[in-house]
C-alpha cells in the first residue's frame, strides 16, 4: 500500500499488548528498544517467527541483529518506552480495539477483506471521499 500510494498513505504502528499474553509487554518493550537502533521491523518480524516467546528470546534476537546490547537492555527498561506503550494502549482502548492486529484506515476500523486489493479499495474510497469534501 505504501508503494502504490507513496504520497497519500502513511503507516502508523501502535502497540497494544494484550493483558492475557504474558510476553506481550516485554515483546513491545524489546521491539521499541530495537527501534531506537533502527531495527524495529526486523526485530518485529523475528519475534513473530520465533514461536513461543521466552524471556531470553529478545536478547537472542537483538544479538543476531547486531544491536548494541548495553543500549538495548537499558532501553527495554526505559520509562519513556513504557510510557509510549501505555499511551498506545490508551489510544487503542479509546478506539475500542479489542484484538490484534486491528487496522484503521483514515481513522476508521477496517472491516473489509484483508488483502492488498481489499486495503486498496478502502484507501481509494477514502481518497475519493476526501477529494469530494474539498470541492
Residue pairs with C-beta under 8 A, 6 or more apart in sequence:
1 9
1 11
1 116
1 119
1 120
1 123
2 9
2 11
4 120
5 123
8 123
8 127
9 123
13 40
14 88
14 91
14 92
15 28
15 31
15 32
15 84
15 85
15 88
15 89
16 88
16 89
16 92
16 97
16 100
16 102
17 24
17 25
17 27
17 28
17 85
17 89
18 24
18 99
18 100
23 53
23 54
23 57
25 85
26 53
26 55
26 58
26 76
27 47
27 53
27 58
28 85
29 76
29 77
29 81
29 82
29 85
30 43
30 47
30 58
30 61
30 62
30 72
30 76
31 40
31 43
31 44
31 47
32 40
32 75
32 81
32 84
32 85
33 62
33 67
33 71
33 72
33 73
33 75
33 76
33 78
33 81
34 40
34 42
34 43
34 44
34 61
34 62
34 65
34 67
34 72
35 43
36 71
36 75
37 67
37 68
37 71
37 72
39 65
39 67
42 65
43 61
43 62
43 65
46 61
46 64
46 65
47 53
47 57
47 58
47 61
50 57
50 61
58 76
59 69
59 73
62 69
62 72
63 69
75 81
92 102
95 102
95 104
95 109
96 109
102 109
103 109
103 110
103 114
103 119
104 110
105 119
105 122
105 123
105 126
106 126
106 130
108 126
110 119
110 122
112 118
112 119
112 121
112 122
113 121
